[in-house]
Amino acid sequence: MTPSARVQAAIEILDTVIASARDDGPPADSIVQRYFKTRRYAGSKDRRAVRELVFRAIRRAGERPQSGRAAMLGLAHDDPVLGAMFDGAPHGPEPISEDEAIAQAASIPAWVKDRLSAHAGEGEWPALLERAPLDLRVNVARAAREEMLRRFEGAEPTRLSPWGLRLPADSRVDDRDEFKDGLVEVQDEGSQLIALACRPGDGLIALDLCAGAGGKALALAAAAPGMKIIASDTHRARLSQLPDRAARAGAVIETRLLNGGQEAAQMADLEGACDIVLVDAPCSGSGTWRRNPEGRWRLTSDRLDRLVSVQQRLLDLGAPLVKPGGVLVYATCSIIEAEGAGQAQGFLGRHSSWVAQDVPFDGGRSDGPGRLLTPAHDRTDGFFIARFARPC
């Protein structure tokens, strides 16, 4: 591919990414992969170069652009060399017109700024768009972190999680025996800290209410193999991934597929029975924008309001399942106040006898009844984590 053809390919991919972000379709990574599956003529250097252009354009534009061309023109506005490739060459982009729309450069959508936590001010925004490292969680039920540090060249121990390793961005581990044998899992350090906040222990009963594909449930199982763990979710495709992952890790985890709107009835047998209920609720994902920068284009004010409503419902669904003296841990991968401290304060307002407890790790900053982790301050994804104790 010529340099200008690479630019045109990036424009075409960005058009699809923009439509997917608008319609809640597949993520940018999978769109890039699908694009090149039907274009075998593109070599590895072409694919890398086009992908780099696509993600540079995504990271630059805080608001969803009008088109892929507008997104790429934004890059060209900052890069004269790139702008010169809009020359009308075969398979390349048409020359630039004076009145064309150009995507504006911004770290985050303008409407979100006033909704962020006080700890996520403008000084934090550049870190939200930096390339994230690859964090691994060692399956401490089967391997020692020190041994895994020796096996993975360039790995460093994570600062806050006692289970974590950190590798450079774009490291690959899915072809490693350690991954295939269940000795390590890919999991951001902040996500590992959610499991740590639960204080897992043998003999306890833990419910991961919004388990998804089971990353937190697997972390709990590794930390306390003698704990009974129940992983539930309404998303069949995601929850169906957990049995194979658990088998690979040597973990015993019960799964429950729930029907939306009928969760309370389906969990009635657990009322007052759980030592730990983890509510890792669906959220904006604003804490993971450095990994999924097009997530900024997906989020709208209406969608955020719906998510906040779902989070409140899930907290109130989980509370009766906690036994007297047990704990409810609430977490979101978000830096938006309404999904974090605001949601936690609302829970305590509705459940006045419950008590907020500090989480058992250093790091983060106090944010209402919980703690907020951010990429700039903690070198993790952005997470809000709160721990509530039910009175005896």
N, C-alpha and C positions, 0 to 999 in steps of 0.2 A: 504494500500500500504506500502511496505517496504521502508526504506530510499533510497535504490538503485533504486527501481522501480520509485520513485518520480524523481530521476535524469534522468532516461531514458525517462519518460514522458516529462520532461522539454526539453530534446534534441529533441524529436519528434515535440513538439510545436515550438521550435526555428527553425527547418527546414522549417516549414510552414511560420513562420514570415519572415524568410530570403527570401523565394520565393515571398511572398506577397510584401515585400519592393522592390524587384527587378522589379516586374511586376505591381506595383501600385495597389495592391489588398487591402483587408480589413486590419484594424489596429490590433495590437497585442492583445488588450483587447478582441475584438470580436473573434479572433482566439482561445484564451484561453477558452472563454465561449463555443464556438462550440465544442472544443475538449472534454470537460467534459459532454456535453449533451449526447454523445454516450457512456459514461463510467460511468454508474450510480453506479458502485461499489466504486468509489472514494468518500470518505467522505469529510466533510467540512474542516477538518484539512489537508487532502491530497491536496485539491484544493488550499488552502491558501499557503501551503508549495511549491507546484509546481509553482504557480504564482510568488511567491517571487523569486524562482530560475530563472525563465524566465526573470523577469525584472532586477534582479541583473546582469545577463549576458548581457542583452541589454544595460544597462547603462555603463557597463565596456568597451564595444567595440565601439570605435568611427567609425571605418570602418566596412562595412558589412562583417561578417565572411564567410568563405567558406562553413560552415555547422553548424548545431545546435551542433554537437559534438565538433567542434572547439571552438564555443562560450562557451560551458560548461567546456571544458578543460582549457580555460582561467581562469574561476573561480577556478577550481581545482588547477591550478598553484599557486594561492594565498591562498588556503585553504586546508591544508593537510587532514583535516577530510573529506571534500568533495572528495578529490582525492582518499581516501581509498575506496570510494563506487564504483569505477571502478574496480570491482573484478570479473566480469563475473557471478555474482549470477543470479538465475532465474529472468526474467523480468527486470534485471538491465543492465547497460552498460558493454560492453566488456572491458577487461584490457587495459591499456594505452600502446601503442607502442612508441618506442623511436623516430621514425621519423614522428609522427603525427603532422598535422597542429594545431597550437594553436592561437586563436585570441589574438591580441595584445591589451593591455590596452591603452585607449586614451579617452580624453574628447570629442573631435570633430574630424571630418575627416581632415586629413593633408592638403588637397587641399583648404579647406575653410579658414584656418588660416589667410592668407594674404588678404582675401576679407572682413574680419569683420570690423565693425566700429572701430575707434580709441578708443572708450569708451568700447569696448568689448574685451579687451586684456586678457592675460592668467590668471590674477587674478580674472576675472569674470567667468571663465569656470566652476569651481566646482558648482557654484550656478545654472548653466544651467541643472544640473543633479540631484539636490536635489528634494525630493518629494514636490510637490506644495500643498499649502493649498487649501481649497474650499472657493471661494469667492461667495457671493450672492449680487445681486442688488435688493434693496427694490423698489417696485413699488410705488414711492412717490406720484403718483396720487391717490392711494387708501390706503396707510398705511404710518405711520411715522417710521423712522429708529429706534428711541428710543424704540418704542413698540416692533419691531422685535428683538431688542437686548435683551429685557426681555424674549422673547419667546424661543429664541435659546440658550440653555445652552452652555457656553463656547465661545460664539460669542464675537468678538471684532469689533469696528468700523474700517473701513479701513482708512488709513492716508490721502490719496490724494482724493479719491472720496467721496463726501458727501452722496452718495446713498448706500455705500457698507457695508457689514458685512463679517468678516473673520472667518471661522471655521477650525478646524484641518483637516489635510489630511485624506482622506478616510471617511469623514463624509457623511452621506446619508440624502437627503432631499426630494427625489421624492415621499416618502410615507407620507410626512407631509401635513397637511391641508393648511398651508400657501403657499406651492408650488402649490398644486392642485387648490387653489382658486386664483392664480395669484398675490399673494402679494409679492412674491420673485421669482427671476429667477437666475439660476446659470450663473455667468459671472465674469471673472477675473477683478480685479480692473483696470488693464491697459486698458482693452477693454471698461470699463465704461468711462474712461477718453477720449476715442475717441468721444463718444457722447457729453461729456462735452465740448470738443474743438469746437464743432459745434455752441455753444451758442444757444441752442434751445429756441424758444419764440413763444407764441401764435400769430396767425395771419400770421406766416411765411409759406413759401412753402419749404419743404425739400425733396430731392431725395437721397435715399440710392441706389447708382448705382449698387453695388455688394452686395446685401443684404444677400445672402445665406439663412439661416433659420430665419433671421430677428432679431438677438440679439441686434444690434445697433438701428434698427428701433423701437424696443420695448422700448429701453432706451430713445430715443428721444420722443416717445409718452408719456411716464410716466412723463418726465420732463416738457413737454409743451402739455397738452391734446388738446389745441386749435390750434395746428399747423397741417397743412395738410402735410401728409407724404406719399410718394410714394416709394415703395420698388420694385426694379427690379433685375432680374438675368437671366442668360441663363440656369441655372441648375434647371430643373423642380422639381426633387425630393426634393431638399433642400428648394426651395421657397414654395413648397406645404405645408410645415410644419407651415408656418407663420400664415395663417388664424386661425387655432385652437389655436395657442399660443396667438394671438391678442385677440381672444374671451375670453380666460381665463383671460387675463390681463385687459379686458375692454377697449382695444385700438381700434381706427379706423385707419386702414392702408390700402391704395390701393396697390395692387400688379400688377406687369407687368412681364409676362414671355417673355423674348426677344429671338430672333433667332440670333445665333452667326453670325457675319458678317453683320447683318442688323440692328444693334442697333441704328445707327444714324437716319435711316429712321423711326424707330418705336418710337423714342423719339423726333421727329421733333416738335411736338406740345409744347414741354417744352423749346424750344430754347429761351434763354434770360428770362426765367420765374421763375427760382428757386432762392430763397434767399440763400439756402444752398445746395450744392452738396457734398455728402460724397462718396469718392472713397476708400473703404476699400478693397484693391486690393488682388487678389490671389498672394501668395508669398511662399517662402521657408518654412515658419513656424519655422525658426530657433529660434525665440523667445519663442516657446512653447515646446522646446525639453525636459524640465523638466516634462511635462505632456505626451509627445509623444516621448520618447527617440529613438524609431526606426525610427523617421523622419530623423535622421542623415544618416540612411542606404538608404533612398529613394532618397535623394538629389544627383544630379550629376551636373557637370559643364554645360553640355548641357541643362539640365532641368532648371537650374538657368538662363541661357541666355534666354531661352524661356519665363520664368516668367518676367524677366526684360522688354522684348519686349511687353508682354501683359500689364504690368503696364503702360508703356509709352502710349500705345494705349488708355487705359482707361482714363488716365489723359486728353489726347487730345480730347477724346469723351465727357468727362464731362464738360470741360471748356466752350464751347458755350452755355451750358444749364444754366449757372449762369447769373443772371440779373446784370446789372451795379450796383456796390456797394455791390453785394453779395459776398459769399465766397465759396471756394472749400477747403474741408478738405481731405487730403491724409493720409492714414495710412497703415502700413503693420505690421504683427506680426513677424518682422525680425530684426536681429542685423547685417545683411550684408549690407555693405556700398552702394553697387549698388542699393539695393532695398529701401534705405532710403535717406540719404543726397544726394547721387549721382542722384537718380531719381528726387528729389525735385529741385536740382540745374539745372538739364536738363529741367524741366518744365519751370522754370523762364527764361532760355535761349531761349526757343521757344516762350514764352509769356512775352516779356520784359516789357510790361506795367503793369503786375500784381505785387502785393506787398506781400511779406511774412509778416505775423503777428505772434506775439508770442501767444502760446496757453494759455488759461485762467486757468491754474492750476500750483501749485508748483510741484516740482519733476522732475525727468529726468535731462538730461544734454543737453545743446545746441549742436546740431549736424548739421552743415550747416544751411539751412533755417528752420529746424525743431528741435524737441527734441527727444531724445532717452531714453526710459525707459528700465532698465535691472533688472533681478532678484536680483543680488547682491546689486545694488545701491538703488533700489526702492521697492524691495519685490513684484514686479509684474512680469507677463510675459514680454518678451522683445517686445517692440513696438516702431516704429518710427511714429511720428505724426507731420504733418505740416499743416499750415493754410494759404491760399492764398486769397487775396482780389482782386476782379476785379474792375478796375477804373470806376468811374461814367461817 
